[in-house]
Amino acid sequence: MTTSTNLMRQRRFLPLFLTQLLNALNDNLYKNAMVLFVVYQVYDSPEMETLISGVATALFVLPFVLFSATSGQLADMRDKTRIIRWIKFAEIIIMSVGATGLLLAARGISVEGLAIPLMFVALFAMGVHSTFFGPIKYAILPQHLHKDEVLAGTGLVEAGTYVAILVGMILGGVMPIMASIVVVIAIALVGYIVCRWVPPAPPETTETKVDWNPLRASKSLILFSMGNLELRYSVLAISYFWAIAAILSVQFIPLAKNVLLADKQVAAVMLVAFSAGIAIGSVSINALLKGDISARYSAPSVIALGGLLITFYLLCRMWDLTPQGELFTVTEFLSQPLALVLTANLLLIAIAGGMFVVPLYAFLTTRVEKSEASRSVAANNFISSVFMVVGAGVAGVLGYFGIPLEEQLLLSLFLCVLSAQLARKLHALEALRGPELP
């Protein structure tokens, strides 16, 4: 905790932390304002709502599949800080396009013909934006931080990301559309100003040639990540985790409306609980490990996550209530007998997830040379995104064909078992190989 507090006072960490926090905040404010508007104002069909939610998630993560290899090479071969500045400048343009779509939708002008396509274009572009920022926010840490600070820095970045997601979800759920339009552009402008305080991070390799062929570069990236056993186990375990997260994120809003019979503010509360839990777990695991980069708590954490998913499923099955009005408001929802238990269960699921995934992210940047750290993170982003697209796509298709939302939750249990097995293998290998590379 002392290390974390100290880092928050350092220029070598704080501007980067704030930049990524504002990035995650804007992504989620925009995405949730858009999805909630479409689900609650445009369509009135559980099948179509789940499909739209799935398409939105898939569109946001698809760029990670297409461009992760390129982003990793660029981040390793160019000054990371300069790339951050270009990325944040692009965010201003992207959010202007998204805000235009929201404005048209709010005024009922060509909602399906122009407004929704514009919003989806901006969502895809934000995915591209995050694809190029993702490898940098983790790979820059070993370059700016001391070795015993990397786990704390990784935990803070992960916790900050989810605090920002939490705030973005709250704002996306409660702010009027017109206010959201102004705020997403304002946050993009502030993010660009803050990023200019990030210290330089010049390349630590003599390589300068970027392979712009996405297929060839992606193949090379996969071979790179699978060639290092610790990297392989870390990447695959993280990927299974994000497949679980994708399945759950697709289901949250339709589940809140159609199973729990609650309005969009309740959906936001559920997403807030999940994000708060990830943040708590991310910080807690650093205190538990005391700065040691280790996977020894990862397998128990993901097994606990699976058990908590079962109880969440059972609670949803037990939810058999009729709202007093059209849908439960937050106050009405929280007054129901199972509401607090269900929300607490969701919070615990997320805490277990944060404790599972944060040490694995630290492995990505400390088990390779610093000159390869961005490619290591990019490899993880690429493979995780493939899993997320598949998970979101499967959830969307199952919802479209009428598979009950509660039953879809059980899809995640198999992935929890696979993640636990990989975490055990990683911990066994970690014991043989010793501490992170000097």
N, C-alpha and C positions, 0 to 999 in steps of 0.2 A: 504493500500500500504506500510506503514511503517513496519507493521508486516511482510509482504512478503519479503521486503528487508532485514530485520533483520534475518529472517529464513535462507536466502541464505548464511549467514555468519557463521551459526552454524554447528558444526560437527554432532549434533544430527539430522540434516535434510539434509545438502548438499550432503554427500556421498550417502544417499538413493535416493535423487532426481536425482543425476547423474547416479546412477545404473539403475533406472527405465527408464531414458531418453535413455541411451545406449541400453537398452533392446528393447524398442519400435523402436528405430532407426534401429537396426539390423533386427528385425522382418519384418519391412516394406520395407527396402532396398531389402532384399532377396525376399520377396513375390512379390514385384512389378517388380523387374528384371526378375523373373521367369515368371509371368503372361504376362508381356509385350512381352517377347521373344516368348512365345507360341502363343499369339494372333497375333503378327505382323510378325513372322518369320516361324511358323510351319503351322498354319491353315489359310484358306481364306474363312471362312463360318461364317456369323453372328450367326447362330444357334449353331454351335460348339464352337465359341468364347464365347458366353454367358454361355454355359454349362460348359466350362473349368473354366471360372471366378467363376461361382457358386460352382463348385466342390472344387476349391482352398479355397474359403471362408468357405465352410462347413467343409473341412478337418481341417482347422486351429481352428475352434471353437468347433468341436466335442469333443476333450479332456476335455473341460470345462464341458460338459454333463457327461462324464464318470468318471472324477476324482476330481471334485470340492469338493465333500463331504470329501474325503480323505485329500485333500490339506488343507481344513479348520480345520480339527481336528489336523493335524500335526502342523500347524502354531500356534494353541492355546496351544498345549501340549508340544511343543519343543521350543528351542531358535530360534527365527525367523531369527536372523542374521546368525546362522550356516546353516540354510536351504538355505538362499540366496547364501551363498558361494558354496554349492553343486550345486544349480541350475545354477549358472554362470559358474561353471566348465563344467557342462554338455553341456552348449551352445557352448563351443569350439568344442566338438565332433560333435554335431549336424550340426554346420555350415561347418565343414569339409566334411560331407556327402553331404550337399546341394551344396557346392562348386564343388564337384566332378561331380554332375549331371549337373551343369551349364557348367563346362569345357567340358564334353562329348557333350552336346548340341551345344556349340559354335563351336566345331570341327566337328560336323555332325556325330558323332559316336553313332550308335544305339540310335537315338533320342527318338523314341517311345518305343523301347524295353527295354532300360535301363536308359537313361538320365532323361526322364520325370518321370518314377516311382521313381528314386532316389530323384528328386526334391520334389515330393509329400510326400515321406517318411520323408524328412527333415522338410517339412512344418507341417506335423502332429506332429512330435517330438517337433517343436517349439511351437505348440499349447499346448502340454503336459507341456513343460517348463513354458509357460506363465500361465497355470492353477495353478501351484504350487507357482508362484511368485505373482499372482494377489491378493490373500487375504492378503498377507504380506504388500504390498506397501501402502495399506490403513489402515489396522488394527494396524500397528506399530506406526502410527501417534499419537493416544491418549496416547501411552506408552512413547513416546519421547517428545511430545509437550504439552504445557499448554493448558487448555480448550479453552481459547480465541484465540489460534493459530491454532486450528484444521481445521476450515473452510479455512483459508488462506493456510495452508499446503495442504489440499485436492485440492484446486483450483490450486496451483502451480504444484502438481503432475499431475493433469489432463491437465493443460496447457502444461507442459513439455512433457507429453506423445504425445500431438498432434503437438507440435513443432518438436519433433523427427519423428513423422509420416510424417510431412510435408517434412523435410529434407530427410528422407528415400525415399519418393516418388520421390522427385527431383532427387536424386542420382540414384535411380532405373530406372528413365526414361532417364537420360542423359549419365550415365556412360557406357562405353563399357562393354560387358560381362566379359572380362578378368580382368578388373579393379574391377568389382563387386566381383569376386571370391576372390581376395586378401583382399578387404576391409571388407567383412563380417567376415572373420576369424580374422582380426586385431581388429575389434570392439569387438568381443567376448573376445579376450585376454585383451583388455583395461578394459572392463566391469568387468572381474574377479579381476583385480588389484584394481579397485576403490571400489568394494564391500567389500573388506577387511578392509575398514575404517569405515564401518557402525558400530555404537556402539552396544554392546550386548543388546538383547531384550529377557530376560528369560521368561518362561511361567508364567502366573499369575493365574494358576489353579493347583490343586493337581491331576487332572485327568491325567492319563498316558496311558490308553489303547485306541488304535486307532482301530476302526472298519474297517477292510480291505475289507469287503463285499460291493461292490459299490452300489448294489441295496438297501440293508438294510440301509446303511449309507446315501444314497440319500433320501430315504423316511424319515429318521429321520431329515435330514437337511430341507426338505420341511416343515415338521410339525413344526420345530423350527421357521422358517421364517414366516409361516402363523399364528403362535400363538400370535405374537406381532403385533397389528394393524398398528402401525406406520411403523414397518419393512415391513409388508405385502404390504402396499400402496407404500412405497418407492421402494421395489423390483419389483413389477409389473409395476410401472410407468417407471422405468429404463429399464425393459425388453422390454416394447413396444417401447421405444426410440431406443434400439439397434436392434430391428427387423426392424425399419425404416432405420437405418444406414446400416444394412446388405443388404436390398433391394437396397438402393442407391449405395452401394459399388460394388455390382454385376453388376449394370447397367452402371457405369461410363465409363469404358474403351470401351465396345461395343457401348455405346451411342455416345462417342466422335468419334469413327471411322465410324459408320454406319448411324448416324443421323446428326451429325455436320460435317461429312466428313473431320475429322481432324486426324493428325498423332499422334504418341504415346507421343510426347512432349506436345501436347495440352491436352491429357488425363492426363498427369502429372500435368499440370497447373490447371486443374479442381480439381484434388485431393488435390493439394497444397492449393487452395482457401478454400476448405472445411475444411482441417485440421487447417489452419490459423484462420478460423472463430471459430472453437471449442476452440482454445487456447485463442482468444480474449474474447469470452463469459465466459470462465472459470475464467479468472482474473477479468473481469468486474463485475461479480455477487458478488464477495467478497467485492469489493469497494461499491457496491450498498447496500449490507446487513450490511456492517461495522462489519464483524465478527460474526453476529448473524446467527445461524443455523436455517433457516426458509424456508418453501416452498411457501411463499406468492407470489413470482414472477414466480413460476414454471408453473402454469396453463396459464397465459398470454403469457409466452415464447413459449410454445408448440402450442398454438393457432396461434401465429404469424408464427411459423414454418410451420404449415399447409397452411396458406394463401400464404406464400412465395413459397411453393411447387406448388400451383396452378399456380402462375405466371411463375415459371420455366417451367412447363408443357406447358403453352401457348407460351412461347418463343421458346421452342423446336418445337412446331407445326408450328410456323411462320418461322422457319429456312428452307428456300427453295433456297439453293444456290448450285452452281456447282464449285468445286475447280479448280484453274488454272492448277495445275498439277494433280498427282494422288490423294493426300490428302492435305488439308491445313497445312502449317507449322504454327508455333506459330505466326510469323509476319503476315502471310496472314490471319490467324484466327482473330487476334486482330484488323485487319483493316476492318473487316466486320461490317455492321451497328449495329447488335444486340449483338456482342461479349462481349463488356464491360458491357452492361446491364445484360447479362446472367451470366457473371462471378461474378458481384457484387451481383446478386440475390442469387447465390450459396453461396457466402461469408456470406450473411445475414441469410440464412437458418442455416448455421453452428453456427453463433453467438447465434442465438436463442436456438439452441440445447445445446450449452455449458452453457448458463444461466439456462436452464431447469434442466440439469442433475447434476451439481456440488453440489448444496445444498442437493440433494437426496443421493449422496454418503456420505456426512457428517452425515446424519441420520443413515446410516448403522453402523457407528462406535461409535456414541454417544448416541444412544437410547437403547443400551444393555450394560451389564457389560464388562469391558475390557477383561476379561477371555473368552468372547464369541465373541469378535469383528471379529476375523478371520473367524469364522463360519458364522457370519452375512454376511461378504463380499463374502464368498464362496457360500452361499445360493443364493445371488444375481447373482454371476457368473454362477451358475448352471442353474437357471431359465432363465437368460438373454440369455445364450448360446442355450438353447432349442428354444427360440424365434428366435434367429439369424439363427440357422440351418434351421428352418422352413421357415423363410423369404428368406434366400439365396436359399433354395431348390425350393420354389415356383417361385422366380424370374428366376432361371435357367430353370425350366420346362416350364414356360410361354415363355421364349425366345426360347427354343428348338422347341416349337409348333408354333412359328411365331407370337406371340402377339407383336405388335409394342412396342418398348422400351419406347416411350413417354407415351403410355397408362399404362404401368406398374408403372409409377411414381404415379399414382392416388391410387395405393394400399396403400400407406402410409397415406392417409388422414384419413381413418377409425382409424388407430392406434393413430394418433394425438388426435382425439376426446377422445379415451379411456384414453390416458395419461393425458389429461387435467382434466377429471373427477376424476381420482385417485389423482392428485395433489391437487385438491380442497378439497377432503376428508381428505388428509393428513394435509393440512393447518388448516382445521376445528378442527381436532383431536389435532393438535399441540397447538392450542389456549386453549383447555381444559386441556391438560396435563402439560403445562408450559415448562420451558427450559430443556435442555438435562440433563441426569443423572449426578449427582456429582461424 
